[in-house]
Amino acid sequence: MIHHQQDNQPGDLRPLLRPVTLGGLELPNRVVMAPATRCRADPAALTVTGLHAAYYTQRASAGLIVAEGTWVSERAVGDYPSVPGIYTAAQVAAWRRVTGLVHAAGGRIVLQLWHPGTGFGPGPAPAAMTAADLRTAVTDFGTAAARARRAGFDGVEVAANGTYLLAQFLHPRLNRRPDGYGADRGRLLREVTDAVAAAWDGPERVGVRLSPYWTIRDEPRARPQPDGYPYTADEQTLAGYDAAVTALGEARLGYLHLRGPAPAAPSPAGPGGPGGPGGPPDTEAVARYRKLFGGPLVANHGYGPGTGNGLVGAGLADAVSFAALFIANPDLVSRLALGHELSAPDRGTYYRGGRHGYVDYPIWSGR
Ligand SMILES: Cc1cc2nc3c(=O)[nH]c(=O)nc-3n(C[C@H](O)[C@H](O)[C@H](O)COP(=O)(O)O)c2cc1C
């Protein structure tokens, strides 16, 4: 169990519990469930199942659920097993059941759209993709966004984070293209967000997730790279992100979902989890993007009740997202509201285990 301070007075709604509007999304609280791949889709059809419906419905008290990274097309299936797609009729129908139940339980849910580029890890996508390939990728994102709308989602989040296609294009050492997509490394991301926004009749239900500070520490499945790991948050990388985020700010998106730098010290359960009790997250980084973007900002990475409330209370972010804590605490919002202890996640069941470590985390029962 992780203990946190109960410092609120009765009737004093702490910052994370106040309602907020992110573009076209009205949230009753600012506790966002961060996207988390759990590798539990049907392995052949890549459809979500009744387990997903239960998992997300259990967490419907989140201000907003960002559903796990989901492949935008058959051409864009990466090498994680049992990650769902949104490109077949069966996948759309299966997601519709999830969104319907989340809505029936009073929640809101957006879908994270995933394109892995040329496989996981820092692949050669920027160099290898032809102009036709790029047009296809943009179209695939737009089509997936339209399907997500038909599946009943409240919006979509474009994943430009981690090591996926759009992050590869943003990166100065991976994108050395001699054309316009290299001279302006944010161009592909903007084309994608435009295509996605068109499918939603405007940008207010479209979020973008970025992780400018991604390093090898963030890689869930680090492999040796012949030329070293190219993702580092050096000045050149951050300057590129500054330009990309400034341009995104003009697009009037629903929100920017920033995965900030890893918290200073690893949390007791090891890197990545349980999130919160590690060292304090770097709020200067959040402040930098808040200023550059100008629109609604959701901050992430290592926040807990105290740091999350502090960040929102200081006006540095509109909401905070939690991955590890939402995995382990389906009733995270009421635990935060009432100052109850938080459960720690079991990392061994992050990407496997069927129902175990997925739908069997208990709600708080007073013990
Ligand atoms: C099991 C697991 C799966 C994840 N899958 C995704 C994903 O599908 N898309 C994504 O953008 N981030 C993913 N992440 C990253 C989280 O959204 C988040 O950035 C990270 O866990 C740090 O937040 P936290 O400290 O609240 O856990 C995943 C994290 C975990 C632990």
PDBQT file of the ligand as one rigid body, heavy atoms in Angstrom, charges set to zero:
ROOT
HETATM    1  C1  LIG A 401       1.679  -0.953 -18.725  1.00  0.00    +0.000 C 
HETATM    2  C2  LIG A 401       1.876   0.366 -19.399  1.00  0.00    +0.000 A 
HETATM    3  C3  LIG A 401       1.459   0.530 -20.703  1.00  0.00    +0.000 A 
HETATM    4  C4  LIG A 401       1.596   1.771 -21.346  1.00  0.00    +0.000 A 
HETATM    5  N1  LIG A 401       1.087   1.936 -22.619  1.00  0.00    +0.000 NA
HETATM    6  C5  LIG A 401       1.062   3.173 -23.191  1.00  0.00    +0.000 A 
HETATM    7  C6  LIG A 401       0.363   3.424 -24.410  1.00  0.00    +0.000 A 
HETATM    8  O1  LIG A 401      -0.330   2.558 -24.972  1.00  0.00    +0.000 OA
HETATM    9  N2  LIG A 401       0.448   4.664 -24.951  1.00  0.00    +0.000 N 
HETATM   10  C7  LIG A 401       1.137   5.667 -24.335  1.00  0.00    +0.000 A 
HETATM   11  O2  LIG A 401       1.172   6.778 -24.861  1.00  0.00    +0.000 OA
HETATM   12  N3  LIG A 401       1.778   5.467 -23.156  1.00  0.00    +0.000 NA
HETATM   13  C8  LIG A 401       1.735   4.257 -22.566  1.00  0.00    +0.000 A 
HETATM   14  N4  LIG A 401       2.331   4.068 -21.336  1.00  0.00    +0.000 N 
HETATM   15  C9  LIG A 401       2.928   5.215 -20.638  1.00  0.00    +0.000 C 
HETATM   16  C10 LIG A 401       1.941   5.820 -19.657  1.00  0.00    +0.000 C 
HETATM   17  O3  LIG A 401       0.825   6.407 -20.326  1.00  0.00    +0.000 OA
HETATM   18  C11 LIG A 401       2.611   6.894 -18.770  1.00  0.00    +0.000 C 
HETATM   19  O4  LIG A 401       3.217   7.846 -19.603  1.00  0.00    +0.000 OA
HETATM   20  C12 LIG A 401       3.670   6.323 -17.832  1.00  0.00    +0.000 C 
HETATM   21  O5  LIG A 401       3.245   5.129 -17.214  1.00  0.00    +0.000 OA
HETATM   22  C13 LIG A 401       4.036   7.346 -16.752  1.00  0.00    +0.000 C 
HETATM   23  O6  LIG A 401       2.872   7.711 -16.020  1.00  0.00    +0.000 OA
HETATM   24  P1  LIG A 401       2.634   7.182 -14.527  1.00  0.00    +0.000 P 
HETATM   25  O7  LIG A 401       3.824   7.628 -13.746  1.00  0.00    +0.000 OA
HETATM   26  O8  LIG A 401       1.358   7.784 -14.069  1.00  0.00    +0.000 OA
HETATM   27  O9  LIG A 401       2.551   5.679 -14.598  1.00  0.00    +0.000 OA
HETATM   28  C14 LIG A 401       2.215   2.847 -20.668  1.00  0.00    +0.000 A 
HETATM   29  C15 LIG A 401       2.656   2.659 -19.355  1.00  0.00    +0.000 A 
HETATM   30  C16 LIG A 401       2.475   1.449 -18.714  1.00  0.00    +0.000 A 
HETATM   31  C17 LIG A 401       2.920   1.297 -17.277  1.00  0.00    +0.000 C 
ENDROOT
TORSDOF 0
